[in-house]
Amino acid sequence: MRIPCVDAGLISPLVQLLNSKDQEVLLQTGRALGNICYDSHEGRSAVDQAGGAQIVIDHLRSLCSITDPANEKLLTVFCGMLMNYSNENDSLQAQLINMGVIPTLVKLLGIHCQNAALTEMCLVAFGNLAELESSKEQFASTNIAEELVKLFKKQIEHDKREMIFEVLAPLAENDAIKLQLVEAGLVECLLETVQEKVDSEKEEDIAELKTASDLMVLLLLGDESMQKLFEGGKGNVFQRVLSWIPSNNHQLQLAGALAIANFARNDGNCIHMVDNGIVEKLMDLLDRHVEDGNVTVQHAALSALRNLAIPVVNKAKMLSAGVTEAVLKFLKSEMPPVQFKLLGTLRMLIDAQAEAAEQLGKNVKLVERLVEWCEAKDHAGVMGESNRLLSALIRHSKSKDVIKTIVQSGGIKHLVTMATSEHVIMQNEALVALALIAALELGTAEKDLESAKLVQILHRLLADERSAPEIKYNSMVLICALMGSESLHKEVQDLAFLDVVSKLRSHENKSVAQQASLTEQRLTVAS
């Protein structure tokens, strides 16, 4: 039926009728155009070409403030027509945004919030438009946050609240809107929802609890909104979220741990939280999820511990609280997200902590698991973190025993491979660890370094113009350290390193140039 209307050329005359002064004509025309646009590319295209959308938006603007029932009916029909016109069509939605539909609809919602049908239309339209990145800036310039919070407070029905949530979630991805929502009092509404639904076993209440707590975590992803809610660790919101962690509800445990991970995004917050016992709460939570635990809760709690371990002053406190032991209980986990966070937490904890690094580096079970994960080709994150932790154990402990454990577990080849990583930071960490191995335990590691073709790799790194200055510098330091091994020394001589190194004497980076001179002398003497 729709395509014949288009083919018969009815769209343009219909759009012209939108200029009528007769309310009934406008109502019926709006309905007809809405039907023609419904799920019909041809219908939408014809209305677009005839300029129908702009006329309807102009009507919405001019009729917005009139609250009589007949006018509200017309506004509802026009909103429905625009939804049918742009539904699931990004370019038409973007066109409506450019025509200024968002401020008009927000104003409409504010004035007509008592009208259920019109409110529903506005919410569905917002839900569609909010998915578009280009809409966020326009939404942020309106009082949408205030209007949605006001509406949310009045709703009791699950379906209506769910509709509001569906608009809030995409909007809350924008940092400016996050802050507006916090200032409009959304957080208090969410906490109240959680409080109301926490003990219910009804499916819809469980769903609402999840949505409310997820949204709460999302609001904490904005730096300003997070800091506002933290209130120096004294805030009501922070305290309430804290009480979720020991709860028996998995969803609240998860949201609580994720919220702590989000609060732990600057040193001040981290230090305050560790001093006020958060670590013990998170370790208790992890303890409840060791055997057949909830993977998402494990992941969230480990994320929080990893972030808390970043400030230097927290490391020793967390180590003496027993975080390492709590984390190592998850070494047998087969879930890559848990493995990834476990590795990151341990790496943060041992940074510049020689004793802890040595203790972990001599833990054969841990080192063997790391070597195994260094081959997890399907999980680049786990593979990268395993390599980095292996290197960190050597760099921070500077211990012969740690090096022996890593050699015996077959870890050397992974450190050599890591030196060829596409990430400079990882290359560097590998080269520094390898230089320590060469300086402290060259005899033990010699065969593994040889079979991993370390010397050839160093030659390649030095000859490659794209290698970063620090990579060239550390490669030359390592070459000098390898000269203590007869077989590796021979490999260095066979590869004509002198040519490559002498060219680097004129390198623009002073440290590289100086190290090139020293390395050249060492190679000349050794030959």
NUNUSE-145876 format. One record per residue (C-alpha): chain; x, y, z; residue in three letters; residue number from 1. Coordinates in nm, 2 decimals, padded with zeros to 4 digits. Layout:
! NUNUSE-145876
ch, X, Y, Z, aa, i
A, X, Y, Z, Ala, NUM
...
! end
This chain:
! NUNUSE-145876
ch, X, Y, Z, aa, i
A, 00.00, 00.00, 00.00, Met, 1
A, 00.28, 00.24, 00.08, Arg, 2
A, 00.48, 00.21, -00.24, Ile, 3
A, 00.17, 00.28, -00.46, Pro, 4
A, 00.11, 00.60, -00.26, Cys, 5
A, 00.47, 00.70, -00.35, Val, 6
A, 00.44, 00.60, -00.71, Asp, 7
A, 00.11, 00.79, -00.74, Ala, 8
A, 00.29, 01.11, -00.64, Gly, 9
A, 00.07, 01.15, -00.33, Leu, 10
A, 00.36, 01.24, -00.09, Ile, 11
A, 00.43, 01.60, -00.21, Ser, 12
A, 00.06, 01.71, -00.18, Pro, 13
A, 00.03, 01.54, 00.16, Leu, 14
A, 00.34, 01.73, 00.28, Val, 15
A, 00.18, 02.05, 00.15, Gln, 16
A, -00.13, 01.98, 00.37, Leu, 17
A, 00.11, 02.01, 00.67, Leu, 18
A, 00.09, 02.38, 00.61, Asn, 19
A, -00.29, 02.38, 00.68, Ser, 20
A, -00.43, 02.58, 00.97, Lys, 21
A, -00.69, 02.32, 01.04, Asp, 22
A, -00.60, 02.10, 01.33, Gln, 23
A, -00.80, 01.80, 01.21, Glu, 24
A, -00.63, 01.81, 00.87, Val, 25
A, -00.29, 01.83, 01.04, Leu, 26
A, -00.38, 01.53, 01.26, Leu, 27
A, -00.49, 01.31, 00.97, Gln, 28
A, -00.20, 01.42, 00.75, Thr, 29
A, 00.05, 01.34, 01.03, Gly, 30
A, -00.11, 00.99, 01.07, Arg, 31
A, -00.10, 00.93, 00.69, Ala, 32
A, 00.26, 01.03, 00.66, Leu, 33
A, 00.36, 00.82, 00.97, Gly, 34
A, 00.20, 00.52, 00.80, Asn, 35
A, 00.37, 00.58, 00.47, Ile, 36
A, 00.71, 00.61, 00.64, Cys, 37
A, 00.66, 00.30, 00.86, Tyr, 38
A, 00.93, 00.05, 00.76, Asp, 39
A, 00.93, 00.18, 00.40, Ser, 40
A, 01.25, 00.32, 00.25, His, 41
A, 01.06, 00.46, -00.05, Glu, 42
A, 00.81, 00.63, 00.17, Gly, 43
A, 01.08, 00.79, 00.39, Arg, 44
A, 01.28, 00.90, 00.09, Ser, 45
A, 00.97, 01.07, -00.07, Ala, 46
A, 00.88, 01.25, 00.26, Val, 47
A, 01.25, 01.36, 00.29, Asp, 48
A, 01.25, 01.50, -00.06, Gln, 49
A, 00.93, 01.69, 00.00, Ala, 50
A, 01.08, 01.85, 00.31, Gly, 51
A, 00.82, 01.69, 00.54, Gly, 52
A, 01.05, 01.64, 00.85, Ala, 53
A, 01.14, 02.01, 00.88, Gln, 54
A, 00.77, 02.12, 00.87, Ile, 55
A, 00.68, 01.87, 01.14, Val, 56
A, 00.96, 01.99, 01.36, Ile, 57
A, 00.85, 02.35, 01.31, Asp, 58
A, 00.50, 02.25, 01.42, His, 59
A, 00.64, 02.08, 01.73, Leu, 60
A, 00.83, 02.40, 01.81, Arg, 61
A, 00.53, 02.63, 01.77, Ser, 62
A, 00.27, 02.41, 01.94, Leu, 63
A, 00.50, 02.29, 02.22, Cys, 64
A, 00.37, 02.52, 02.49, Ser, 65
A, -00.01, 02.46, 02.43, Ile, 66
A, -00.13, 02.20, 02.68, Thr, 67
A, -00.50, 02.14, 02.57, Asp, 68
A, -00.58, 01.77, 02.50, Pro, 69
A, -00.64, 01.82, 02.12, Ala, 70
A, -00.30, 01.98, 02.08, Asn, 71
A, -00.13, 01.71, 02.28, Glu, 72
A, -00.29, 01.45, 02.05, Lys, 73
A, -00.15, 01.63, 01.75, Leu, 74
A, 00.20, 01.66, 01.91, Leu, 75
A, 00.19, 01.28, 01.99, Thr, 76
A, 00.10, 01.20, 01.62, Val, 77
A, 00.38, 01.43, 01.49, Phe, 78
A, 00.63, 01.26, 01.73, Cys, 79
A, 00.52, 00.92, 01.61, Gly, 80
A, 00.55, 01.03, 01.25, Met, 81
A, 00.91, 01.15, 01.30, Leu, 82
A, 00.99, 00.82, 01.47, Met, 83
A, 00.86, 00.61, 01.18, Asn, 84
A, 01.04, 00.85, 00.95, Tyr, 85
A, 01.38, 00.80, 01.11, Ser, 86
A, 01.36, 00.46, 01.29, Asn, 87
A, 01.68, 00.26, 01.25, Glu, 88
A, 01.81, 00.50, 00.99, Asn, 89
A, 02.12, 00.68, 01.11, Asp, 90
A, 02.14, 00.94, 00.83, Ser, 91
A, 01.77, 01.04, 00.88, Leu, 92
A, 01.82, 01.06, 01.25, Gln, 93
A, 02.13, 01.27, 01.20, Ala, 94
A, 01.92, 01.49, 00.97, Gln, 95
A, 01.66, 01.54, 01.25, Leu, 96
A, 01.94, 01.62, 01.50, Ile, 97
A, 02.08, 01.89, 01.26, Asn, 98
A, 01.72, 02.03, 01.23, Met, 99
A, 01.73, 02.08, 01.61, Gly, 100
A, 01.48, 01.81, 01.71, Val, 101
A, 01.65, 01.74, 02.04, Ile, 102
A, 01.60, 02.07, 02.22, Pro, 103
A, 01.24, 02.07, 02.09, Thr, 104
A, 01.16, 01.72, 02.23, Leu, 105
A, 01.33, 01.80, 02.56, Val, 106
A, 01.11, 02.11, 02.60, Lys, 107
A, 00.81, 01.90, 02.50, Leu, 108
A, 00.88, 01.64, 02.77, Leu, 109
A, 00.92, 01.91, 03.03, Gly, 110
A, 00.58, 02.08, 02.95, Ile, 111
A, 00.38, 01.76, 02.88, His, 112
A, 00.52, 01.52, 03.14, Cys, 113
A, 00.17, 01.45, 03.27, Gln, 114
A, 00.06, 01.31, 02.93, Asn, 115
A, 00.16, 00.94, 02.93, Ala, 116
A, 00.13, 00.89, 02.55, Ala, 117
A, 00.34, 01.19, 02.46, Leu, 118
A, 00.60, 01.12, 02.73, Thr, 119
A, 00.63, 00.77, 02.59, Glu, 120
A, 00.68, 00.90, 02.24, Met, 121
A, 00.95, 01.14, 02.36, Cys, 122
A, 01.13, 00.86, 02.54, Leu, 123
A, 01.13, 00.63, 02.24, Val, 124
A, 01.26, 00.91, 02.02, Ala, 125
A, 01.54, 00.99, 02.28, Phe, 126
A, 01.63, 00.62, 02.30, Gly, 127
A, 01.68, 00.61, 01.92, Asn, 128
A, 01.86, 00.95, 01.89, Leu, 129
A, 02.09, 00.89, 02.19, Ala, 130
A, 02.26, 00.60, 02.02, Glu, 131
A, 02.41, 00.85, 01.77, Leu, 132
A, 02.74, 01.01, 01.89, Glu, 133
A, 02.64, 01.34, 01.72, Ser, 134
A, 02.34, 01.37, 01.94, Ser, 135
A, 02.53, 01.38, 02.27, Lys, 136
A, 02.65, 01.74, 02.24, Glu, 137
A, 02.29, 01.86, 02.17, Gln, 138
A, 02.15, 01.66, 02.46, Phe, 139
A, 02.43, 01.81, 02.69, Ala, 140
A, 02.31, 02.16, 02.60, Ser, 141
A, 01.96, 02.09, 02.72, Thr, 142
A, 01.81, 02.01, 03.06, Asn, 143
A, 01.75, 01.65, 02.96, Ile, 144
A, 01.92, 01.52, 03.28, Ala, 145
A, 01.69, 01.72, 03.50, Glu, 146
A, 01.37, 01.62, 03.31, Glu, 147
A, 01.46, 01.25, 03.30, Leu, 148
A, 01.54, 01.24, 03.68, Val, 149
A, 01.21, 01.42, 03.75, Lys, 150
A, 01.02, 01.17, 03.54, Leu, 151
A, 01.20, 00.88, 03.69, Phe, 152
A, 01.11, 00.99, 04.05, Lys, 153
A, 00.74, 00.99, 03.95, Lys, 154
A, 00.73, 00.64, 03.78, Gln, 155
A, 00.63, 00.33, 03.97, Ile, 156
A, 00.56, 00.10, 03.68, Glu, 157
A, 00.85, -00.13, 03.58, His, 158
A, 00.79, -00.08, 03.20, Asp, 159
A, 00.80, 00.30, 03.23, Lys, 160
A, 01.12, 00.30, 03.44, Arg, 161
A, 01.28, 00.06, 03.19, Glu, 162
A, 01.20, 00.30, 02.91, Met, 163
A, 01.38, 00.58, 03.11, Ile, 164
A, 01.67, 00.35, 03.17, Phe, 165
A, 01.70, 00.28, 02.80, Glu, 166
A, 01.75, 00.66, 02.74, Val, 167
A, 01.98, 00.71, 03.04, Leu, 168
A, 02.23, 00.43, 02.95, Ala, 169
A, 02.35, 00.57, 02.61, Pro, 170
A, 02.33, 00.93, 02.74, Leu, 171
A, 02.54, 00.85, 03.04, Ala, 172
A, 02.83, 00.74, 02.81, Glu, 173
A, 02.90, 01.12, 02.76, Asn, 174
A, 03.11, 01.28, 03.04, Asp, 175
A, 02.93, 01.61, 03.04, Ala, 176
A, 02.59, 01.44, 03.07, Ile, 177
A, 02.72, 01.21, 03.34, Lys, 178
A, 02.80, 01.51, 03.55, Leu, 179
A, 02.45, 01.67, 03.48, Gln, 180
A, 02.28, 01.34, 03.58, Leu, 181
A, 02.48, 01.33, 03.91, Val, 182
A, 02.39, 01.69, 03.98, Glu, 183
A, 02.02, 01.63, 03.89, Ala, 184
A, 02.01, 01.36, 04.17, Gly, 185
A, 02.00, 01.04, 03.96, Leu, 186
A, 02.24, 00.86, 04.19, Val, 187
A, 02.01, 00.90, 04.49, Glu, 188
A, 01.73, 00.75, 04.27, Cys, 189
A, 01.95, 00.46, 04.17, Leu, 190
A, 02.05, 00.38, 04.53, Leu, 191
A, 01.69, 00.39, 04.63, Glu, 192
A, 01.60, 00.15, 04.35, Thr, 193
A, 01.87, -00.09, 04.46, Val, 194
A, 01.75, -00.07, 04.82, Gln, 195
A, 01.39, -00.14, 04.71, Glu, 196
A, 01.47, -00.43, 04.48, Lys, 197
A, 01.76, -00.61, 04.66, Val, 198
A, 01.56, -00.87, 04.84, Asp, 199
A, 01.30, -00.93, 04.57, Ser, 200
A, 01.30, -01.26, 04.37, Glu, 201
A, 01.07, -01.12, 04.10, Lys, 202
A, 01.24, -01.14, 03.76, Glu, 203
A, 01.16, -00.77, 03.67, Glu, 204
A, 01.30, -00.65, 04.00, Asp, 205
A, 01.62, -00.85, 03.96, Ile, 206
A, 01.65, -00.69, 03.61, Ala, 207
A, 01.59, -00.34, 03.75, Glu, 208
A, 01.85, -00.39, 04.02, Leu, 209
A, 02.10, -00.49, 03.76, Lys, 210
A, 02.02, -00.19, 03.54, Thr, 211
A, 02.03, 00.06, 03.83, Ala, 212
A, 02.36, -00.07, 03.97, Ser, 213
A, 02.52, -00.09, 03.62, Asp, 214
A, 02.42, 00.27, 03.55, Leu, 215
A, 02.57, 00.37, 03.88, Met, 216
A, 02.90, 00.22, 03.77, Val, 217
A, 02.88, 00.39, 03.44, Leu, 218
A, 02.83, 00.73, 03.61, Leu, 219
A, 03.16, 00.67, 03.79, Leu, 220
A, 03.35, 00.64, 03.47, Leu, 221
A, 03.36, 01.02, 03.43, Gly, 222
A, 03.64, 01.18, 03.62, Asp, 223
A, 03.44, 01.48, 03.74, Glu, 224
A, 03.13, 01.28, 03.83, Ser, 225
A, 03.34, 01.02, 04.00, Met, 226
A, 03.53, 01.28, 04.21, Gln, 227
A, 03.20, 01.46, 04.30, Lys, 228
A, 03.05, 01.13, 04.43, Leu, 229
A, 03.37, 01.03, 04.62, Phe, 230
A, 03.36, 01.34, 04.84, Glu, 231
A, 03.70, 01.27, 04.99, Gly, 232
A, 03.58, 00.92, 05.08, Gly, 233
A, 03.32, 01.06, 05.32, Lys, 234
A, 03.04, 01.08, 05.07, Gly, 235
A, 02.71, 00.89, 05.13, Asn, 236
A, 02.73, 00.74, 04.78, Val, 237
A, 03.08, 00.60, 04.83, Phe, 238
A, 02.97, 00.46, 05.17, Gln, 239
A, 02.66, 00.29, 05.02, Arg, 240
A, 02.86, 00.14, 04.74, Val, 241
A, 03.10, 00.01, 04.99, Leu, 242
A, 02.82, -00.17, 05.17, Ser, 243
A, 02.74, -00.36, 04.84, Trp, 244
A, 03.07, -00.56, 04.86, Ile, 245
A, 02.99, -00.78, 05.16, Pro, 246
A, 02.63, -00.83, 05.03, Ser, 247
A, 02.51, -01.18, 04.93, Asn, 248
A, 02.38, -01.05, 04.60, Asn, 249
A, 02.63, -01.13, 04.31, His, 250
A, 02.51, -00.83, 04.11, Gln, 251
A, 02.57, -00.59, 04.40, Leu, 252
A, 02.91, -00.75, 04.47, Gln, 253
A, 03.00, -00.70, 04.11, Leu, 254
A, 02.88, -00.34, 04.09, Ala, 255
A, 03.05, -00.26, 04.43, Gly, 256
A, 03.38, -00.39, 04.31, Ala, 257
A, 03.36, -00.22, 03.97, Leu, 258
A, 03.26, 00.11, 04.15, Ala, 259
A, 03.57, 00.08, 04.37, Ile, 260
A, 03.79, 00.01, 04.06, Ala, 261
A, 03.64, 00.34, 03.92, Asn, 262
A, 03.69, 00.54, 04.23, Phe, 263
A, 04.05, 00.41, 04.23, Ala, 264
A, 04.15, 00.62, 03.93, Arg, 265
A, 04.37, 00.87, 04.10, Asn, 266
A, 04.64, 00.83, 04.37, Asp, 267
A, 04.46, 01.04, 04.64, Gly, 268
A, 04.15, 00.82, 04.63, Asn, 269
A, 04.35, 00.50, 04.62, Cys, 270
A, 04.56, 00.60, 04.92, Ile, 271
A, 04.25, 00.70, 05.12, His, 272
A, 04.07, 00.37, 05.04, Met, 273
A, 04.37, 00.15, 05.13, Val, 274
A, 04.41, 00.34, 05.46, Asp, 275
A, 04.04, 00.28, 05.54, Asn, 276
A, 04.04, -00.10, 05.49, Gly, 277
A, 03.90, -00.15, 05.14, Ile, 278
A, 04.17, -00.41, 05.06, Val, 279
A, 04.04, -00.65, 05.33, Glu, 280
A, 03.69, -00.61, 05.20, Lys, 281
A, 03.80, -00.70, 04.85, Leu, 282
A, 04.01, -00.99, 04.97, Met, 283
A, 03.71, -01.13, 05.16, Asp, 284
A, 03.50, -01.09, 04.85, Leu, 285
A, 03.76, -01.28, 04.64, Leu, 286
A, 03.77, -01.55, 04.91, Asp, 287
A, 03.40, -01.61, 04.86, Arg, 288
A, 03.46, -01.67, 04.49, His, 289
A, 03.76, -01.90, 04.48, Val, 290
A, 03.59, -02.23, 04.43, Glu, 291
A, 03.34, -02.22, 04.13, Asp, 292
A, 03.32, -01.85, 04.18, Gly, 293
A, 03.15, -01.59, 03.98, Asn, 294
A, 03.40, -01.49, 03.70, Val, 295
A, 03.27, -01.14, 03.66, Thr, 296
A, 03.30, -01.07, 04.04, Val, 297
A, 03.66, -01.22, 04.04, Gln, 298
A, 03.75, -01.00, 03.74, His, 299
A, 03.60, -00.68, 03.90, Ala, 300
A, 03.76, -00.74, 04.24, Ala, 301
A, 04.10, -00.80, 04.08, Leu, 302
A, 04.05, -00.49, 03.87, Ser, 303
A, 04.00, -00.29, 04.19, Ala, 304
A, 04.30, -00.43, 04.36, Leu, 305
A, 04.52, -00.36, 04.05, Arg, 306
A, 04.42, 00.00, 04.05, Asn, 307
A, 04.47, 00.04, 04.42, Leu, 308
A, 04.82, -00.10, 04.39, Ala, 309
A, 04.93, 00.18, 04.15, Ile, 310
A, 05.04, 00.44, 04.41, Pro, 311
A, 05.39, 00.36, 04.55, Val, 312
A, 05.28, 00.41, 04.91, Val, 313
A, 05.01, 00.14, 04.88, Asn, 314
A, 05.23, -00.14, 04.75, Lys, 315
A, 05.40, -00.23, 05.08, Ala, 316
A, 05.06, -00.20, 05.27, Lys, 317
A, 04.89, -00.43, 05.03, Met, 318
A, 05.17, -00.68, 05.03, Leu, 319
A, 05.17, -00.70, 05.41, Ser, 320
A, 04.78, -00.73, 05.40, Ala, 321
A, 04.84, -01.06, 05.21, Gly, 322
A, 04.71, -00.95, 04.87, Val, 323
A, 04.96, -01.16, 04.68, Thr, 324
A, 04.84, -01.48, 04.85, Glu, 325
A, 04.48, -01.38, 04.79, Ala, 326
A, 04.55, -01.32, 04.42, Val, 327
A, 04.76, -01.64, 04.37, Leu, 328
A, 04.45, -01.85, 04.46, Lys, 329
A, 04.32, -01.77, 04.11, Phe, 330
A, 04.63, -01.90, 03.94, Leu, 331
A, 04.44, -02.21, 03.83, Lys, 332
A, 04.17, -02.01, 03.66, Ser, 333
A, 04.10, -02.09, 03.30, Glu, 334
A, 03.92, -01.76, 03.23, Met, 335
A, 04.14, -01.52, 03.03, Pro, 336
A, 03.97, -01.20, 03.18, Pro, 337
A, 04.06, -01.33, 03.53, Val, 338
A, 04.41, -01.43, 03.42, Gln, 339
A, 04.47, -01.09, 03.27, Phe, 340
A, 04.37, -00.90, 03.58, Lys, 341
A, 04.56, -01.14, 03.81, Leu, 342
A, 04.88, -01.07, 03.61, Leu, 343
A, 04.83, -00.70, 03.61, Gly, 344
A, 04.77, -00.69, 03.99, Thr, 345
A, 05.09, -00.89, 04.06, Leu, 346
A, 05.29, -00.67, 03.82, Arg, 347
A, 05.17, -00.35, 04.00, Met, 348
A, 05.24, -00.49, 04.34, Leu, 349
A, 05.60, -00.59, 04.28, Ile, 350
A, 05.70, -00.26, 04.11, Asp, 351
A, 06.01, -00.15, 04.29, Ala, 352
A, 05.94, -00.41, 04.57, Gln, 353
A, 06.25, -00.63, 04.56, Ala, 354
A, 06.16, -00.87, 04.83, Glu, 355
A, 05.81, -00.94, 04.69, Ala, 356
A, 05.95, -00.98, 04.34, Ala, 357
A, 06.20, -01.23, 04.47, Glu, 358
A, 05.95, -01.42, 04.66, Gln, 359
A, 05.71, -01.45, 04.36, Leu, 360
A, 06.00, -01.51, 04.12, Gly, 361
A, 06.11, -01.82, 04.32, Lys, 362
A, 05.75, -01.95, 04.32, Asn, 363
A, 05.79, -02.24, 04.06, Val, 364
A, 05.41, -02.29, 04.02, Lys, 365
A, 05.36, -01.92, 03.93, Leu, 366
A, 05.66, -01.91, 03.69, Val, 367
A, 05.55, -02.22, 03.51, Glu, 368
A, 05.20, -02.08, 03.47, Arg, 369
A, 05.35, -01.76, 03.33, Leu, 370
A, 05.55, -01.95, 03.08, Val, 371
A, 05.24, -02.14, 02.98, Glu, 372
A, 05.04, -01.82, 02.94, Trp, 373
A, 05.32, -01.66, 02.74, Cys, 374
A, 05.20, -01.90, 02.46, Glu, 375
A, 04.83, -01.80, 02.49, Ala, 376
A, 04.82, -01.68, 02.13, Lys, 377
A, 04.44, -01.66, 02.13, Asp, 378
A, 04.46, -01.41, 02.42, His, 379
A, 04.70, -01.13, 02.33, Ala, 380
A, 04.63, -00.95, 02.66, Gly, 381
A, 04.72, -01.25, 02.87, Val, 382
A, 05.02, -01.32, 02.66, Met, 383
A, 05.15, -00.97, 02.69, Gly, 384
A, 05.09, -00.94, 03.06, Glu, 385
A, 05.26, -01.28, 03.13, Ser, 386
A, 05.57, -01.16, 02.94, Asn, 387
A, 05.57, -00.83, 03.13, Arg, 388
A, 05.54, -01.00, 03.47, Leu, 389
A, 05.82, -01.25, 03.38, Leu, 390
A, 06.04, -00.95, 03.30, Ser, 391
A, 05.93, -00.75, 03.60, Ala, 392
A, 06.02, -01.04, 03.84, Leu, 393
A, 06.38, -01.02, 03.71, Ile, 394
A, 06.40, -00.64, 03.69, Arg, 395
A, 06.27, -00.57, 04.04, His, 396
A, 06.43, -00.86, 04.23, Ser, 397
A, 06.77, -00.86, 04.05, Lys, 398
A, 06.80, -01.21, 04.20, Ser, 399
A, 07.00, -01.50, 04.07, Lys, 400
A, 06.75, -01.75, 04.22, Asp, 401
A, 06.47, -01.59, 04.03, Val, 402
A, 06.67, -01.60, 03.70, Ile, 403
A, 06.75, -01.97, 03.76, Lys, 404
A, 06.38, -02.05, 03.83, Thr, 405
A, 06.28, -01.87, 03.50, Ile, 406
A, 06.55, -02.05, 03.30, Val, 407
A, 06.45, -02.39, 03.45, Gln, 408
A, 06.08, -02.32, 03.36, Ser, 409
A, 06.17, -02.24, 03.00, Gly, 410
A, 06.10, -01.86, 03.02, Gly, 411
A, 06.40, -01.73, 02.84, Ile, 412
A, 06.28, -01.78, 02.49, Lys, 413
A, 05.97, -01.57, 02.57, His, 414
A, 06.17, -01.28, 02.70, Leu, 415
A, 06.38, -01.29, 02.38, Val, 416
A, 06.06, -01.29, 02.17, Thr, 417
A, 05.93, -01.00, 02.38, Met, 418
A, 06.23, -00.79, 02.27, Ala, 419
A, 06.07, -00.79, 01.92, Thr, 420
A, 05.73, -00.67, 02.04, Ser, 421
A, 05.56, -00.39, 01.85, Glu, 422
A, 05.53, -00.20, 02.18, His, 423
A, 05.85, -00.01, 02.27, Val, 424
A, 05.77, -00.03, 02.64, Ile, 425
A, 05.76, -00.41, 02.62, Met, 426
A, 06.08, -00.43, 02.41, Gln, 427
A, 06.26, -00.22, 02.67, Asn, 428
A, 06.14, -00.42, 02.96, Glu, 429
A, 06.26, -00.74, 02.79, Ala, 430
A, 06.60, -00.60, 02.70, Leu, 431
A, 06.66, -00.48, 03.06, Val, 432
A, 06.56, -00.82, 03.20, Ala, 433
A, 06.79, -01.00, 02.95, Leu, 434
A, 07.08, -00.77, 03.04, Ala, 435
A, 07.03, -00.86, 03.41, Leu, 436
A, 07.03, -01.23, 03.31, Ile, 437
A, 07.35, -01.18, 03.12, Ala, 438
A, 07.51, -00.99, 03.40, Ala, 439
A, 07.41, -01.23, 03.68, Leu, 440
A, 07.35, -01.58, 03.54, Glu, 441
A, 07.50, -01.59, 03.19, Leu, 442
A, 07.63, -01.95, 03.23, Gly, 443
A, 07.29, -02.08, 03.33, Thr, 444
A, 07.10, -01.90, 03.05, Ala, 445
A, 07.36, -01.93, 02.77, Glu, 446
A, 07.21, -02.23, 02.58, Lys, 447
A, 06.86, -02.08, 02.59, Asp, 448
A, 06.98, -01.74, 02.47, Leu, 449
A, 07.16, -01.91, 02.19, Glu, 450
A, 06.87, -02.13, 02.07, Ser, 451
A, 06.63, -01.82, 02.10, Ala, 452
A, 06.86, -01.65, 01.84, Lys, 453
A, 06.91, -01.35, 02.07, Leu, 454
A, 07.23, -01.22, 01.90, Val, 455
A, 07.06, -01.21, 01.55, Gln, 456
A, 06.76, -01.03, 01.70, Ile, 457
A, 06.99, -00.76, 01.86, Leu, 458
A, 07.17, -00.72, 01.53, His, 459
A, 06.83, -00.66, 01.36, Arg, 460
A, 06.72, -00.41, 01.63, Leu, 461
A, 07.04, -00.21, 01.60, Leu, 462
A, 07.04, -00.21, 01.22, Ala, 463
A, 06.67, -00.10, 01.20, Asp, 464
A, 06.64, 00.28, 01.17, Glu, 465
A, 06.29, 00.26, 01.32, Arg, 466
A, 06.41, 00.12, 01.65, Ser, 467
A, 06.36, 00.38, 01.93, Ala, 468
A, 06.68, 00.53, 02.09, Pro, 469
A, 06.62, 00.34, 02.42, Glu, 470
A, 06.60, 00.02, 02.23, Ile, 471
A, 06.93, 00.08, 02.05, Lys, 472
A, 07.09, 00.18, 02.38, Tyr, 473
A, 06.97, -00.13, 02.58, Asn, 474
A, 07.06, -00.36, 02.29, Ser, 475
A, 07.42, -00.24, 02.30, Met, 476
A, 07.43, -00.27, 02.68, Val, 477
A, 07.31, -00.63, 02.64, Leu, 478
A, 07.57, -00.70, 02.36, Ile, 479
A, 07.85, -00.60, 02.60, Cys, 480
A, 07.70, -00.83, 02.87, Ala, 481
A, 07.69, -01.12, 02.63, Leu, 482
A, 08.07, -01.10, 02.56, Met, 483
A, 08.13, -01.31, 02.88, Gly, 484
A, 08.00, -01.62, 02.69, Ser, 485
A, 08.23, -01.78, 02.45, Glu, 486
A, 07.96, -01.91, 02.22, Ser, 487
A, 07.76, -01.59, 02.22, Leu, 488
A, 08.08, -01.39, 02.17, His, 489
A, 08.15, -01.59, 01.86, Lys, 490
A, 07.80, -01.52, 01.73, Glu, 491
A, 07.86, -01.15, 01.78, Val, 492
A, 08.19, -01.16, 01.59, Gln, 493
A, 08.04, -01.36, 01.30, Asp, 494
A, 07.76, -01.10, 01.25, Leu, 495
A, 07.99, -00.80, 01.20, Ala, 496
A, 07.83, -00.59, 01.48, Phe, 497
A, 08.12, -00.34, 01.46, Leu, 498
A, 07.98, -00.19, 01.13, Asp, 499
A, 07.63, -00.14, 01.28, Val, 500
A, 07.76, 00.00, 01.61, Val, 501
A, 08.02, 00.24, 01.46, Ser, 502
A, 07.74, 00.41, 01.26, Lys, 503
A, 07.55, 00.48, 01.58, Leu, 504
A, 07.84, 00.68, 01.72, Arg, 505
A, 07.70, 00.98, 01.53, Ser, 506
A, 07.34, 00.92, 01.65, His, 507
A, 07.14, 01.23, 01.74, Glu, 508
A, 07.06, 01.09, 02.09, Asn, 509
A, 07.37, 01.15, 02.32, Lys, 510
A, 07.31, 00.84, 02.53, Ser, 511
A, 07.30, 00.62, 02.22, Val, 512
A, 07.61, 00.78, 02.07, Ala, 513
A, 07.81, 00.74, 02.40, Gln, 514
A, 07.70, 00.38, 02.44, Gln, 515
A, 07.80, 00.31, 02.08, Ala, 516
A, 08.15, 00.44, 02.15, Ser, 517
A, 08.18, 00.22, 02.46, Leu, 518
A, 08.03, -00.09, 02.28, Thr, 519
A, 08.27, -00.03, 01.98, Glu, 520
A, 08.57, -00.03, 02.22, Gln, 521
A, 08.45, -00.34, 02.39, Arg, 522
A, 08.40, -00.52, 02.06, Leu, 523
A, 08.74, -00.41, 01.93, Thr, 524
A, 08.92, -00.53, 02.25, Val, 525
A, 08.73, -00.86, 02.24, Ala, 526
A, 08.82, -00.93, 01.88, Ser, 527
! end
